[in-house]
Amino acid sequence: MGGSAFSSGENALHTPRMPKDIYETVKGRYHAILRELYVHVASPIDGPGKQDFGDIDILLACPKDGTNTDEHGGLSTVVKALGATRCIVNQGASSNLALPWPTLEPTPAPGSNTSVSGTEAKDENAEDKYVQVDIQIFSSAKEMEWMLFRHGHGDLWSILGSVIRPYGLTVDEGALWLRVPEIEESNRNRAKVFLTSEPSDVLEFVGLPIGNCFEEPFQDAQAMYEYVVQCPMFSVPPLKPAQDRKDASADDLEKLKSNDRRRMQQRPAFRGFFDEFVVQCRSAGRFPERRTSRVQITKEAFARFNVEGEFKARRDAFLLDKQKETIWNKLIKGSIPVPQQSDPEAINYRSCLVKALKRIILEDDESYGVRPDGSFKGEDGFYSFENVVEFVDRYQDTVGEAAMQRQNARYSEHKRAKAAKEANAQAQNQ
C-alpha cells in the first residue's frame, strides 16, 4: 500500500509506495523548496530498516516573511510552491497533498544498494502515479520539535508507550503526563497531570540515554529494541509454573491496550518487539525482575517536576465528587422509599425532602434550621458516610416538615402574586 488519503472516492489517485531512493530524493527536493518559505523544515526520523514508504511527512514552523502565520494561509502557499495536484485540508492535523510522481527516477550507483548516484532514469508511468505528502504547520518551533520527537523512529514511542503505561505515564501529541490512578478508569483526560514537553527531560526521566539517537535512524529494529529496554520500566516476567511460551505471549498481549493490539496487525516493527524480541528476552532470562514500581515513579515525578500538589488536589477533588454522587444517589435518594404513583402528595413530599437533604448535606444550606450535631466531613476534608446516614435517619422527618413548610409558603406567595396580577389587569380594563 502507498499513501491512502487519495486512494478512494471520486477521482481517486494512485499513490503507490515509494522505493527508498525515490523517497529520499523527492523529500530532499520538497525540503529545499519549503526552506525558501519557512525557517524550520523537517521530517521525523524514519523507522529502522524501511525500504519503501507510503507518504512523506513534513513539519513546518515560522514562515520567513512573517505572513501566513495561520495554518490555512500557510497551507495555500505550500500547495502553490510544491505544485500539488490535489489537497485535503485537515484542520489541526496533517493535511494531505498529492504531488506528481517524478518523471526521472534516481538510479543507484553500480555495486551500490543505497541511494542516489546522480544518474536518473525516466519513469514511463509517472503520469499515472502521485506522491502523497502530509504537511503540518505549527505555531511555534517548540511544538514542532515535540512532534519530531514524538514521531521519530516510526514505532519507537508506540513501543515505549506500552512499556511506561503500567507505571502511570503517558506520552501523547503534546507532552509527558502522570496519571492519577483513582481517576484514570473513569476519566482519562482528568487523570493526566502535565510533567514536561521537553524531549531531553522526557528521555532522562524514563531512564533513556540522549546521545545521538534523535539525530539519525537506528541501524535496524534490533538496535531500536535494545534502546527501549534500557528504560527501567521494562521487564519480562519469567514463565510461571505450568505455563508455556505461547501462554506467556498471550498474557503479554492481554496487557496491551486495544489500539496497541491493532498496531500488532498493522505495524511490523511494533509486532516484532512483542512477538519476537520479548520472547527472546524471556528465553535468555533478561530483565526478569521489575526494576521500579508505579509508586516509585510517581514519587520521582513529584520530586523532579514539582507536581505533588496538583496531583493530590486533582485526586482529592475527584474522590470528593464521587463521594457526593454516592451520597446523593444512595444515601439520600436511595434511603427514601419511592411512593406509589397514585399518591401525588407523597410524591411531592419525597421530592421536597430529598432536595432539602441534598442542600443541607452537600451544599451547606442552613436555611432549613436543621444542622448535624457535628460535621459531615472529617479532618481530611472527605465526607463521613456514617455521619450522613445518621443525620438522614435522625432528622429526615424534621427536614421533611421544614421543606413542606417552605413549599407551602412559596405556593401561597405564588397564589397571592397571581391574584394581585389578575386584579391589576381587571382594574386597567375597567
N, C-alpha and C positions, 0 to 999 in steps of 0.2 A: 504494500500500500504506500501511497505517497501522502501529500497533504490532502485532507478530507474536506476542507471548507468549501471547495468549489466542485466537488465530485458528484453532487446530486442536485436535483431540482431542474428548473427550466434553464436551458442553455448551459448545461454543465460543462466544465473544463477538465481536461485531462492533466492532472498534476502528479506525474509518477515520482517515485523515489529517486533521489539524485545519487549517483556514484560519488564517492568522496572527493575525487578530483574536480568534478563539476561543482560540487557543493562549496569547496574551499575557494575556487576561482570566482564564482558569482558572488559569494559572500564578501570577498575582498573588494570586488567592484562596487557593490552596494555600500559598503562601509566608506569607501573613498568618496563616493558621491555625497553621502549624508554628512560626512565631516566638513563639507563646504557649508552645511546648514546648521549643524549642532556642535557644541563644544564636546559633549560626551556621546560617543557612539560605540556600542559594544554588543557582543553576543555572549550568552552564558557558555562556560567551558563545556565542551561536548563530553558525553559519557564515554567510558573506555571501550575501545575495540569496535566502534561503529564504522561500518564500511559504506553504508548508504543512509540517506536522510530524507524524511518526508517533507520537511519545510525548513526555513531559515528563520530563527528568532533574532530580532534586532531591537535593542533598547536604546532610547534616546533621552537626553536631558539638556536643558539650557540652550535655546536657539541663539545663534550668534548675532542675529540682527535685533534681538530683543523683542521682536514681534511674534505673532502666532504662538504666544505662550499657552493659549488654551489648546486642549487636546484636538478639538475638531479642526481649528485653523491650521495647526501644525501638521495634521494628517493630510490635509489637502495639498500642502506644499510638498510633502514627502511623495504623495501619489504622482504629482506632476514631475518631480525631479527624477523619480525612478522609471517613469513611463509605464505605470501599471495599466494593465488591460481592464482590470476589474478590482473593486474594493468592497469589502464587507466591514462596516463600522460596528465595533463592539464597545459601547461606552464603558469606561472604567476597566477595560481589559485589552488584550492584544487585538488589533484589527488585522484583517487578512487581506493581503494584496496578491493578485495573480499577475506575474510578470512573464513576458515572452521567454521561452526556453532559448538559451544561447545557440546561435546558428553555427558557431565554431566551438567545438568541444576541445578541452586540453587533452593531450596525449602524454603518457609517461615517457620519460627518457628510456632508451634501450637498457635493459637489465635492471630497471628500477621498478619497484612496486609501490612507490609513493607518488605523490602529487604531480605537479606540472613541470614540464621541461621548457616551456616556451613554445613548443610546437602545438599547432591546433589543427584539428580535423573537422571538416564540415559535417554537420548533422543534417541528413536529408529529411528527417521527420520533425525538425524543430518547430515548424509551423503548427503542428498538431499538439504540441506539448507546452506546459507552462510551469513556472516555478512558484510555489506558494511561499510568501514571505510574511511573517507575523511581526507587526510593528507595535511597540508600546512606548508611548511618550510619557515621561514622568515630570512632575512639577519641580523636582529637586534632584541633584546628583546623589544625595544621601538615599533617597527612595530607590533610585536606580541601582545603587551599589548593593542595597539589600537584596533586590531581586536577582542580580547577578550571582550573589552568594547563595541565595535560596534555591536557585535552579541550576547551579553549576554542577557539572559531573553527572548530568542525567538523573539517575535514580538514587544518588547519594543520600539526599535528605529524606526521601521516602523510606530508605532503609534505616537511617539514623532516627527518623521519627518513630518508627516501630520499636526501636531499642530504648529510647528515652521516655516514651509514653507511659509505661508502667510506673515510672518514678515521678509522675506528676508534672512532666514538662511537655510543652507543645511548641513546635516551630511552625508558623504559618506564613502567609504572604506579607505580614507586617513586622513580626518580632518573635522573640522567645518569651514564652509565658509560663508561669507557675500556676497549676490548677489547685483549687480548693476542693479537697476530696468530698466534703459534705454536700457540695453544690453540683459537681460535675455530672452526675447521673440525670439530674432534672433540668439543668440549665447550663449548657456548655459555655456560652459567652459570659454569663455572670460569674462563672467559676474561674475565669482567666485573670490573673494578676500580671501586669506588664513587668518584665525584667529588663530587657535591652533589645535594641535594634542595631547594635554594633557587631559586625561579623566577628571581629577578633575576640570580643568579650564572650560571645556565644561559644566559640571553639575552646577558649580557656576554661569556661565553666563546665562544659561537658567533657573536659579532660582530653581534648584532641590537640595535637601539635599544629601550629600555624604553618611554619615552614614556607614552602613554595607551592603547597597543594592547590592554592587557588590562583596559580599563575599558568599552569599547564595541565593537560589531561593526565590521568593515571595511565600507566603503561598498559594495564589490562584490568579486567574485572577483579582478578585475584588481588592485585595491588590495592584496589579500592576497598575490598572486603577487609584486608589486613589493616587498612587505615581505620575503618569503622570499629574494629574490635579493640582498638586502643582506648576506646571510651569505657570507663569503669562501670558503666551501667549495662554492659554486655556480659551475658553469662549463658552457658549451655548446661542445664541440669543433666546429670548423668541418667542413664536408664534406670527406671525403677525395677524392683524385683518382678519377674514375670511379664515385663514389658519389652516388646521387641522394637527394633528401629522404626518400623512402619507406624506403630502406635505412638512412639515419641514424636515423629514428624507430624502426625495428626494433632497431637497436643500443641506443638509449636504453632501450627496453622490456626488452631482454635483460638489462640491468644491474639491473633491479628484482628484489626477492625475490618468491617465489611469492605471498605474501599481498598484496604490493603490486599484483601483476598481477590478483589477484582484485578489489582495490579499483577497478582501472581499469574493471571491468564494473559495479560497484555504486555508485560514488561520483562523481557528475558533476564536482564541483569538483576532485577528485583527477585524474580523467581529463583535465579541461580544462587542467590545468597541463602535463601531458606531451604531450598531443595537439595543443594549440594554442599555449600560451604559450612552451614551449621551442622549438617550431618557429618562432615569431615572433622569438624572440631570435636563433636561428641565422640566419634570413634577414636580420636587421638587423645582424648581426655583433657582438652584445652578448656580453660575457663569454667571448671565445674562448679565453682562456688560463687555466690553473689559477692561482689566486691564493695557494695554500698547498699543503701536502703532508701526508700522514699522519705522516711523521716529525716535521715541524714542529708539528703539532697535539699529538702525543704529548709533545714537549718542553715545549710551553706548558702542558699538563695537569700535568706533573711540577712545573713552577715555581709554578703557581697553587694546586694542591690538595695538594702535598707527598705524592705517591703513588709516586714513583720506586722507593722501597724495596719497597713491597708489589708493584708491577708486576713488578719484576725477580725478587723472591723467588718469586712465583707462576709466572712463566715458567720459572725455573730448576728449580723443583720438578716442573713438568710435563715438561720436557725430560729430567730425570733419571729420572722414571717411565717415559718412552718408551724411554730407554736400557736400563733394567732389563728391559722387555718384550722388546726386541731381543736382549739378552744371553741371557735365559732361553730364548726360543723359537728363536733362530737359532744363537747361538754356543755354547750348551750342548746343548740337546736336538737342534738341527739338525746338530750336528757328531758326534754319537754314533750310529752306524748302529743301526737297529731290527732285532733278530734275528728269526729265524723263530719262528712261533707254536709250532712243535714243539720248541723248545729252552727249557724253563722256567728252567733255570739261567742261561742267557744273558739272558733277560728280567729275572730277578731282579737279576743283576749290573748291567745297564744302569740299572735303576730306582734301585739304591743309588748308583751312580756319579753320575747327573745330579742327584740330591738333594744329594749331598755337594758337588758343584761349585757348586750354587746357594748352599748355606750358606756356603761358603768365599768365593766371589766377591761375592755380593750381600748377605750378612748378616755378613761379617767373622768367621766362625766359625773359631777357631784350634784347636779340639779335635781335628781330624784330624791335626795335626802337620805340615801341609803349607801353606806360605805362599809367595807370589811373591817373587822377588828384590827387586823394587821395590814399586810401588803400582799398584793397578788404576785409580786416579784421577790426573788431572793436577792442577796447582796451581789450576785453575779450579773444581775440585770435580766435574767430569764424568769419566765412565769413558773410559779409552783402550781402544777395541775391539782395537787391536793388542796391547796388553798382555794382554787377556783371552784372545785367540786363542793367543798364545804360551804362556800358562800352561796352557790346556787341552791343547794339543799336547804340551807337555813333561811335564806331571805327571798326565795322566789315568790312567795305569797305577798310579802311586803312590797317587793318591786312590782309585782303584777298589779297590786292595788294602786300604787303611785302612777304606774303607766296608764291605767284606765282613767284615773282622775285627770291626768294630762290630756288624754284623748277626748274625754267628755268636755273638758274646758275648751279645747280647741274647736270641737264641734259646735258648742254653744256660741262661741265667738264668731264662727263662720255663719251660723244662722242669724245672729244679730246684724252682722255686716251685710248679709244678703237682704234682710228685711229693710234695713236702712237704705240700701241702694234702690230697692223697689219703691219705697215710699218717696224717695227723692225724684225718681223717674215719673211717678204719678203726679207729684206736685208741679213738675215742669210741663206736663201735658195739659194741666187744667187752665 
